[in-house]
Amino acid sequence: MRLSHSLLPTLKETPAEAQIASHRLMLRAGLVRQTAAGIYAWLPAGLRVLRRIEAIVREEQDAAGAQEVLMPTIQSADLWRQSGRYDAYGPEMLRLKDRHERDLLYGPTNEEMITDLMRQSVKSYRELPQILYHIQWKFRDEVRPRFGVMRGREFLMKDAYSFDLDRAGAVVSYRKMMLAYMRTFQRLGVQAIPMVADTGPIGGDLSHEFIILAPTGESQVYYDAAFETIDYSSDNFSIMSEPDLERFWTQMTTHYAATDDKHDAEAWQHVAEKREGRGIEVGHIFYFGTKYSKAMGLAVAGRDGVSVAPEMGSYGVGVSRLVGALIEAHHDEAGIIWPDSVAPFPAVILNLKVGDAACDAMCEDLYARFNGDALYDDRGERAGAKFADADLMGHPWQIVVGPRGAAAGKVELKRRATGEKVECSVDDAMAKVRG
């Protein structure tokens, strides 16, 4: 992408309405623009980050055996009346009527709809287990939307739902999803801690929330340092192996982890390597048994022919919220520091003298090598402005091309996360960026 022809409206001044780092930097780096209270338009660079996070989430869901579907944003109120949640959910639900005066709602979550879809489709125990997921926009009418995408009214969410014949099978599905989540966060380049959580209005008796560690986090967290050294990749745990899932579960539940509202001071004293910090919730998983299947009449024929209400779980992760959480965990005074896995571009090419034949030729050669998957700052701006915008936008690598270096066939390569700079050939720069 050529910056001179891109919609990347960076801001020098901090917007007055932005209270936290991620909100400030998303506005200043040209990732989003607010269109209404708690509702944002995603500009090209911001959308690239959102799509990269979404892709990693999708890949890990697929690897866990979940099947992707796509459910509508608008739901019938009748489904929610069947579950008993329509009146109980509260004013966060956006209720509306169509031209025929039928009650509808903009979905804040999808337990009712997925249960109805399974009710129409699955009749026998032979068709279980099933795990279905989708990545879709949700709406919750927050009283005071704030902190940008961290607490907006409209948000992109991955929610998955498991259906099993019995509790033992449901626990296996729960563990698969927990491992998929830990693997997802590891790939995103953030430290996430699973913590026992309240089930809230969704219901159930088993629940964990996932906390990303960030200095500006909303919750105080306490955890065992052992969480920092666990490798969740397929080299260590097979997501389809029940012995591996059992071993994974033992590690997750043996070590201490709690937010401030569940912190046990006495148990904390027995933790060998204590860690404290601030954290941001980015995901929540629940096992709630037959709460929805019984209420909505979902039943399958069991092995003995007797009807059985499937055991269910739900698994949510805030895809758009993760963009803000990643920035909260990875930024400095100059701007964003994107992890390589989610950066909108792996590198920015900085042409320090547009119009110089050697600089232009080298930059065009570099840009062609990336096949368009790099940002080329070809603006006729001064060098200081280009450096400032590059740091603000947080590209993992900066490839700096100036007249002296271009004449010698060299570029300056800067790693955004560390500030380390080296002078090298174009081939060496490409090798480092490509990893």
CORVENPE-V68141 format. One record per residue. N is the residue number from 0. SS is DSSP state (~ for helix, > for strand, _ for the rest). PHI is phi in whole degrees, -180 to 180 (none if undefined). PSI is psi in whole degrees, 0 to 359 (999 if undefined). Layout:
n=N ss=SS phi=PHI psi=PSI
n=N ss=SS phi=PHI psi=PSI
This chain:
n=0 ss=_ phi=none psi=128
n=1 ss=> phi=-87 psi=125
n=2 ss=~ phi=-63 psi=329
n=3 ss=~ phi=-65 psi=340
n=4 ss=~ phi=-119 psi=22
n=5 ss=_ phi=-112 psi=151
n=6 ss=_ phi=-90 psi=83
n=7 ss=_ phi=-132 psi=73
n=8 ss=_ phi=-80 psi=85
n=9 ss=_ phi=-74 psi=153
n=10 ss=_ phi=-121 psi=138
n=11 ss=_ phi=-81 psi=325
n=12 ss=_ phi=-95 psi=151
n=13 ss=_ phi=-80 psi=125
n=14 ss=_ phi=-60 psi=138
n=15 ss=_ phi=-63 psi=329
n=16 ss=_ phi=-79 psi=349
n=17 ss=_ phi=-87 psi=118
n=18 ss=_ phi=-100 psi=337
n=19 ss=_ phi=-124 psi=165
n=20 ss=~ phi=-58 psi=314
n=21 ss=~ phi=-63 psi=320
n=22 ss=~ phi=-65 psi=314
n=23 ss=~ phi=-59 psi=312
n=24 ss=~ phi=-74 psi=328
n=25 ss=~ phi=-67 psi=324
n=26 ss=~ phi=-73 psi=314
n=27 ss=~ phi=-68 psi=326
n=28 ss=_ phi=-85 psi=2
n=29 ss=_ phi=73 psi=32
n=30 ss=_ phi=-86 psi=323
n=31 ss=> phi=-142 psi=164
n=32 ss=> phi=-140 psi=137
n=33 ss=> phi=-76 psi=136
n=34 ss=> phi=-112 psi=338
n=35 ss=> phi=-162 psi=172
n=36 ss=_ phi=-58 psi=118
n=37 ss=_ phi=73 psi=14
n=38 ss=> phi=-129 psi=130
n=39 ss=> phi=-129 psi=143
n=40 ss=> phi=-91 psi=137
n=41 ss=> phi=-97 psi=118
n=42 ss=_ phi=-83 psi=171
n=43 ss=~ phi=-51 psi=312
n=44 ss=~ phi=-67 psi=319
n=45 ss=~ phi=-64 psi=321
n=46 ss=~ phi=-66 psi=326
n=47 ss=~ phi=-63 psi=319
n=48 ss=~ phi=-63 psi=313
n=49 ss=~ phi=-57 psi=317
n=50 ss=~ phi=-69 psi=325
n=51 ss=~ phi=-68 psi=318
n=52 ss=~ phi=-63 psi=314
n=53 ss=~ phi=-58 psi=320
n=54 ss=~ phi=-65 psi=319
n=55 ss=~ phi=-66 psi=316
n=56 ss=~ phi=-58 psi=314
n=57 ss=~ phi=-63 psi=315
n=58 ss=~ phi=-60 psi=320
n=59 ss=~ phi=-75 psi=328
n=60 ss=~ phi=-66 psi=316
n=61 ss=~ phi=-62 psi=319
n=62 ss=~ phi=-64 psi=334
n=63 ss=_ phi=-85 psi=3
n=64 ss=_ phi=88 psi=8
n=65 ss=_ phi=-78 psi=149
n=66 ss=> phi=-109 psi=135
n=67 ss=> phi=-87 psi=135
n=68 ss=_ phi=-128 psi=178
n=69 ss=_ phi=-140 psi=113
n=70 ss=_ phi=-100 psi=152
n=71 ss=_ phi=-70 psi=159
n=72 ss=_ phi=-77 psi=328
n=73 ss=> phi=-94 psi=128
n=74 ss=> phi=-121 psi=156
n=75 ss=> phi=-78 psi=135
n=76 ss=~ phi=-64 psi=334
n=77 ss=~ phi=-60 psi=322
n=78 ss=~ phi=-61 psi=319
n=79 ss=~ phi=-73 psi=333
n=80 ss=~ phi=-70 psi=325
n=81 ss=~ phi=-64 psi=323
n=82 ss=~ phi=-83 psi=346
n=83 ss=_ phi=86 psi=10
n=84 ss=_ phi=-100 psi=352
n=85 ss=_ phi=-62 psi=313
n=86 ss=_ phi=-83 psi=334
n=87 ss=_ phi=-80 psi=338
n=88 ss=_ phi=-66 psi=325
n=89 ss=_ phi=103 psi=181
n=90 ss=_ phi=-71 psi=351
n=91 ss=_ phi=-66 psi=338
n=92 ss=_ phi=-79 psi=128
n=93 ss=> phi=-86 psi=108
n=94 ss=> phi=-98 psi=144
n=95 ss=> phi=-152 psi=169
n=96 ss=> phi=-125 psi=146
n=97 ss=_ phi=-89 psi=186
n=98 ss=_ phi=-66 psi=342
n=99 ss=_ phi=-97 psi=12
n=100 ss=_ phi=67 psi=23
n=101 ss=_ phi=-82 psi=138
n=102 ss=> phi=-77 psi=127
n=103 ss=> phi=-130 psi=172
n=104 ss=> phi=-151 psi=154
n=105 ss=> phi=-89 psi=116
n=106 ss=_ phi=-59 psi=125
n=107 ss=_ phi=-90 psi=343
n=108 ss=_ phi=-168 psi=175
n=109 ss=_ phi=-133 psi=23
n=110 ss=~ phi=-58 psi=315
n=111 ss=~ phi=-65 psi=314
n=112 ss=~ phi=-66 psi=318
n=113 ss=~ phi=-69 psi=326
n=114 ss=~ phi=-65 psi=320
n=115 ss=~ phi=-64 psi=319
n=116 ss=~ phi=-63 psi=319
n=117 ss=~ phi=-69 psi=324
n=118 ss=~ phi=-60 psi=324
n=119 ss=~ phi=-79 psi=340
n=120 ss=~ phi=-116 psi=330
n=121 ss=_ phi=-113 psi=129
n=122 ss=_ phi=-123 psi=342
n=123 ss=> phi=-132 psi=154
n=124 ss=~ phi=-60 psi=336
n=125 ss=~ phi=-65 psi=340
n=126 ss=~ phi=-91 psi=4
n=127 ss=_ phi=-112 psi=154
n=128 ss=_ phi=-82 psi=163
n=129 ss=> phi=-137 psi=139
n=130 ss=> phi=-128 psi=121
n=131 ss=> phi=-120 psi=143
n=132 ss=> phi=-142 psi=159
n=133 ss=> phi=-146 psi=162
n=134 ss=> phi=-119 psi=110
n=135 ss=> phi=-148 psi=156
n=136 ss=> phi=-75 psi=139
n=137 ss=> phi=-121 psi=165
n=138 ss=> phi=-141 psi=128
n=139 ss=_ phi=-133 psi=126
n=140 ss=_ phi=-83 psi=77
n=141 ss=_ phi=-60 psi=142
n=142 ss=_ phi=-63 psi=314
n=143 ss=_ phi=-131 psi=82
n=144 ss=_ phi=-63 psi=133
n=145 ss=> phi=-158 psi=175
n=146 ss=_ phi=65 psi=29
n=147 ss=~ phi=63 psi=227
n=148 ss=~ phi=-75 psi=353
n=149 ss=~ phi=-70 psi=330
n=150 ss=> phi=-147 psi=63
n=151 ss=_ phi=-90 psi=175
n=152 ss=_ phi=-89 psi=322
n=153 ss=> phi=-105 psi=133
n=154 ss=> phi=-153 psi=153
n=155 ss=> phi=-94 psi=130
n=156 ss=> phi=-137 psi=142
n=157 ss=> phi=-98 psi=120
n=158 ss=> phi=-125 psi=135
n=159 ss=> phi=-122 psi=156
n=160 ss=> phi=-141 psi=130
n=161 ss=> phi=-108 psi=147
n=162 ss=> phi=-133 psi=120
n=163 ss=> phi=-132 psi=159
n=164 ss=_ phi=-73 psi=327
n=165 ss=_ phi=-145 psi=175
n=166 ss=~ phi=-64 psi=321
n=167 ss=~ phi=-59 psi=317
n=168 ss=~ phi=-67 psi=323
n=169 ss=~ phi=-64 psi=324
n=170 ss=~ phi=-66 psi=322
n=171 ss=~ phi=-62 psi=315
n=172 ss=~ phi=-61 psi=319
n=173 ss=~ phi=-60 psi=316
n=174 ss=~ phi=-68 psi=323
n=175 ss=~ phi=-60 psi=315
n=176 ss=~ phi=-68 psi=322
n=177 ss=~ phi=-62 psi=315
n=178 ss=~ phi=-64 psi=320
n=179 ss=~ phi=-60 psi=322
n=180 ss=~ phi=-68 psi=315
n=181 ss=~ phi=-64 psi=324
n=182 ss=~ phi=-67 psi=320
n=183 ss=~ phi=-61 psi=311
n=184 ss=~ phi=-66 psi=324
n=185 ss=~ phi=-62 psi=318
n=186 ss=~ phi=-68 psi=331
n=187 ss=~ phi=-74 psi=348
n=188 ss=_ phi=86 psi=27
n=189 ss=_ phi=-128 psi=152
n=190 ss=_ phi=-86 psi=120
n=191 ss=> phi=-121 psi=140
n=192 ss=> phi=-119 psi=126
n=193 ss=> phi=-82 psi=130
n=194 ss=> phi=-130 psi=138
n=195 ss=> phi=-58 psi=135
n=196 ss=_ phi=-135 psi=162
n=197 ss=_ phi=-72 psi=150
n=198 ss=_ phi=-84 psi=339
n=199 ss=~ phi=63 psi=206
n=200 ss=~ phi=-69 psi=344
n=201 ss=~ phi=-72 psi=329
n=202 ss=_ phi=93 psi=176
n=203 ss=_ phi=110 psi=179
n=204 ss=_ phi=-130 psi=12
n=205 ss=> phi=-144 psi=124
n=206 ss=> phi=-157 psi=142
n=207 ss=> phi=-134 psi=143
n=208 ss=> phi=-111 psi=154
n=209 ss=> phi=-112 psi=123
n=210 ss=> phi=-111 psi=122
n=211 ss=> phi=-88 psi=131
n=212 ss=> phi=-76 psi=127
n=213 ss=_ phi=-156 psi=137
n=214 ss=_ phi=-58 psi=331
n=215 ss=_ phi=-97 psi=17
n=216 ss=_ phi=-62 psi=159
n=217 ss=_ phi=-82 psi=340
n=218 ss=> phi=-123 psi=146
n=219 ss=> phi=-82 psi=133
n=220 ss=> phi=-127 psi=151
n=221 ss=> phi=-131 psi=130
n=222 ss=> phi=-155 psi=161
n=223 ss=> phi=-78 psi=132
n=224 ss=~ phi=-60 psi=343
n=225 ss=~ phi=-58 psi=331
n=226 ss=~ phi=-60 psi=332
n=227 ss=~ phi=-74 psi=344
n=228 ss=~ phi=-110 psi=359
n=229 ss=_ phi=-78 psi=131
n=230 ss=_ phi=-100 psi=116
n=231 ss=_ phi=-92 psi=4
n=232 ss=_ phi=-69 psi=171
n=233 ss=_ phi=-65 psi=342
n=234 ss=_ phi=-67 psi=339
n=235 ss=_ phi=-112 psi=324
n=236 ss=_ phi=-135 psi=130
n=237 ss=_ phi=-91 psi=125
n=238 ss=_ phi=-73 psi=346
n=239 ss=_ phi=-105 psi=5
n=240 ss=_ phi=-104 psi=119
n=241 ss=~ phi=-64 psi=323
n=242 ss=~ phi=-61 psi=320
n=243 ss=~ phi=-67 psi=321
n=244 ss=~ phi=-65 psi=323
n=245 ss=~ phi=-65 psi=317
n=246 ss=~ phi=-65 psi=318
n=247 ss=~ phi=-61 psi=313
n=248 ss=~ phi=-61 psi=320
n=249 ss=~ phi=-61 psi=317
n=250 ss=~ phi=-65 psi=320
n=251 ss=~ phi=-67 psi=324
n=252 ss=~ phi=-97 psi=349
n=253 ss=~ phi=-78 psi=323
n=254 ss=_ phi=-87 psi=147
n=255 ss=_ phi=-76 psi=138
n=256 ss=> phi=-159 psi=129
n=257 ss=> phi=-159 psi=146
n=258 ss=> phi=-83 psi=171
n=259 ss=~ phi=-61 psi=329
n=260 ss=~ phi=-75 psi=346
n=261 ss=~ phi=-119 psi=10
n=262 ss=_ phi=-67 psi=132
n=263 ss=_ phi=-111 psi=102
n=264 ss=~ phi=-60 psi=325
n=265 ss=~ phi=-70 psi=313
n=266 ss=~ phi=-64 psi=327
n=267 ss=~ phi=-61 psi=328
n=268 ss=_ phi=-66 psi=339
n=269 ss=_ phi=-94 psi=0
n=270 ss=_ phi=-79 psi=126
n=271 ss=_ phi=-70 psi=310
n=272 ss=_ phi=-118 psi=99
n=273 ss=> phi=-84 psi=142
n=274 ss=> phi=-133 psi=139
n=275 ss=> phi=-130 psi=155
n=276 ss=> phi=180 psi=192
n=277 ss=> phi=-111 psi=152
n=278 ss=> phi=-146 psi=159
n=279 ss=> phi=-122 psi=128
n=280 ss=> phi=-75 psi=129
n=281 ss=> phi=-125 psi=354
n=282 ss=> phi=-158 psi=157
n=283 ss=> phi=-151 psi=133
n=284 ss=> phi=-126 psi=148
n=285 ss=> phi=-138 psi=142
n=286 ss=> phi=-113 psi=123
n=287 ss=> phi=-129 psi=18
n=288 ss=> phi=64 psi=233
n=289 ss=_ phi=-104 psi=19
n=290 ss=~ phi=-51 psi=313
n=291 ss=~ phi=-94 psi=323
n=292 ss=~ phi=-63 psi=319
n=293 ss=~ phi=-71 psi=317
n=294 ss=~ phi=-62 psi=327
n=295 ss=_ phi=-106 psi=8
n=296 ss=_ phi=73 psi=29
n=297 ss=_ phi=-84 psi=120
n=298 ss=_ phi=-145 psi=147
n=299 ss=> phi=-126 psi=158
n=300 ss=> phi=-75 psi=124
n=301 ss=_ phi=-78 psi=182
n=302 ss=_ phi=-61 psi=332
n=303 ss=_ phi=-97 psi=7
n=304 ss=_ phi=88 psi=351
n=305 ss=_ phi=-82 psi=139
n=306 ss=> phi=-65 psi=138
n=307 ss=> phi=-130 psi=135
n=308 ss=_ phi=-84 psi=120
n=309 ss=_ phi=-61 psi=148
n=310 ss=> phi=-84 psi=134
n=311 ss=> phi=-123 psi=157
n=312 ss=> phi=-143 psi=158
n=313 ss=> phi=-132 psi=152
n=314 ss=> phi=-145 psi=109
n=315 ss=> phi=-116 psi=144
n=316 ss=> phi=-139 psi=133
n=317 ss=> phi=-82 psi=100
n=318 ss=~ phi=-67 psi=311
n=319 ss=~ phi=-70 psi=325
n=320 ss=~ phi=-63 psi=327
n=321 ss=~ phi=-62 psi=328
n=322 ss=~ phi=-60 psi=312
n=323 ss=~ phi=-66 psi=319
n=324 ss=~ phi=-65 psi=321
n=325 ss=~ phi=-63 psi=321
n=326 ss=~ phi=-67 psi=319
n=327 ss=~ phi=-59 psi=324
n=328 ss=~ phi=-83 psi=339
n=329 ss=_ phi=-136 psi=82
n=330 ss=> phi=-157 psi=164
n=331 ss=> phi=-138 psi=191
n=332 ss=_ phi=-65 psi=336
n=333 ss=_ phi=-84 psi=336
n=334 ss=> phi=155 psi=205
n=335 ss=> phi=-78 psi=150
n=336 ss=_ phi=-128 psi=91
n=337 ss=_ phi=-72 psi=136
n=338 ss=_ phi=-61 psi=148
n=339 ss=_ phi=-56 psi=325
n=340 ss=_ phi=-69 psi=339
n=341 ss=_ phi=-124 psi=358
n=342 ss=_ phi=-58 psi=142
n=343 ss=_ phi=-61 psi=326
n=344 ss=_ phi=-139 psi=141
n=345 ss=_ phi=-68 psi=334
n=346 ss=> phi=-153 psi=157
n=347 ss=> phi=-117 psi=135
n=348 ss=> phi=-99 psi=119
n=349 ss=> phi=-105 psi=109
n=350 ss=> phi=-89 psi=108
n=351 ss=_ phi=-82 psi=350
n=352 ss=_ phi=-146 psi=79
n=353 ss=_ phi=-62 psi=132
n=354 ss=_ phi=105 psi=340
n=355 ss=_ phi=-76 psi=127
n=356 ss=~ phi=-59 psi=315
n=357 ss=~ phi=-67 psi=318
n=358 ss=~ phi=-64 psi=313
n=359 ss=~ phi=-61 psi=316
n=360 ss=~ phi=-64 psi=317
n=361 ss=~ phi=-66 psi=319
n=362 ss=~ phi=-66 psi=319
n=363 ss=~ phi=-63 psi=321
n=364 ss=~ phi=-63 psi=314
n=365 ss=~ phi=-61 psi=314
n=366 ss=~ phi=-61 psi=319
n=367 ss=~ phi=-65 psi=323
n=368 ss=~ phi=-65 psi=331
n=369 ss=_ phi=-83 psi=354
n=370 ss=_ phi=54 psi=38
n=371 ss=_ phi=86 psi=352
n=372 ss=_ phi=-91 psi=50
n=373 ss=_ phi=-153 psi=158
n=374 ss=> phi=-98 psi=126
n=375 ss=> phi=-108 psi=110
n=376 ss=> phi=-83 psi=91
n=377 ss=_ phi=-103 psi=17
n=378 ss=_ phi=-72 psi=154
n=379 ss=_ phi=-85 psi=44
n=380 ss=_ phi=-93 psi=162
n=381 ss=_ phi=-69 psi=158
n=382 ss=~ phi=-60 psi=319
n=383 ss=~ phi=-59 psi=320
n=384 ss=~ phi=-67 psi=322
n=385 ss=~ phi=-68 psi=318
n=386 ss=~ phi=-63 psi=317
n=387 ss=~ phi=-64 psi=317
n=388 ss=~ phi=-68 psi=323
n=389 ss=~ phi=-63 psi=317
n=390 ss=~ phi=-66 psi=318
n=391 ss=~ phi=-60 psi=314
n=392 ss=~ phi=-77 psi=341
n=393 ss=_ phi=81 psi=21
n=394 ss=_ phi=-57 psi=136
n=395 ss=_ phi=-57 psi=326
n=396 ss=> phi=-128 psi=143
n=397 ss=> phi=-119 psi=123
n=398 ss=> phi=-106 psi=109
n=399 ss=> phi=-100 psi=124
n=400 ss=> phi=-118 psi=114
n=401 ss=_ phi=-121 psi=167
n=402 ss=~ phi=-57 psi=315
n=403 ss=~ phi=-65 psi=313
n=404 ss=~ phi=-66 psi=318
n=405 ss=~ phi=-61 psi=320
n=406 ss=~ phi=-63 psi=330
n=407 ss=_ phi=-96 psi=3
n=408 ss=_ phi=75 psi=26
n=409 ss=> phi=-121 psi=153
n=410 ss=> phi=-126 psi=162
n=411 ss=> phi=-101 psi=128
n=412 ss=> phi=-112 psi=123
n=413 ss=> phi=-117 psi=132
n=414 ss=> phi=-91 psi=118
n=415 ss=_ phi=-62 psi=321
n=416 ss=_ phi=-67 psi=326
n=417 ss=_ phi=-110 psi=342
n=418 ss=_ phi=80 psi=0
n=419 ss=_ phi=-66 psi=137
n=420 ss=> phi=-126 psi=139
n=421 ss=> phi=-139 psi=149
n=422 ss=> phi=-98 psi=131
n=423 ss=> phi=-155 psi=175
n=424 ss=> phi=-77 psi=166
n=425 ss=~ phi=-62 psi=318
n=426 ss=~ phi=-61 psi=317
n=427 ss=~ phi=-67 psi=322
n=428 ss=~ phi=-63 psi=316
n=429 ss=~ phi=-64 psi=321
n=430 ss=~ phi=-64 psi=319
n=431 ss=~ phi=-68 psi=317
n=432 ss=~ phi=-66 psi=318
n=433 ss=~ phi=-73 psi=344
n=434 ss=_ phi=72 psi=999
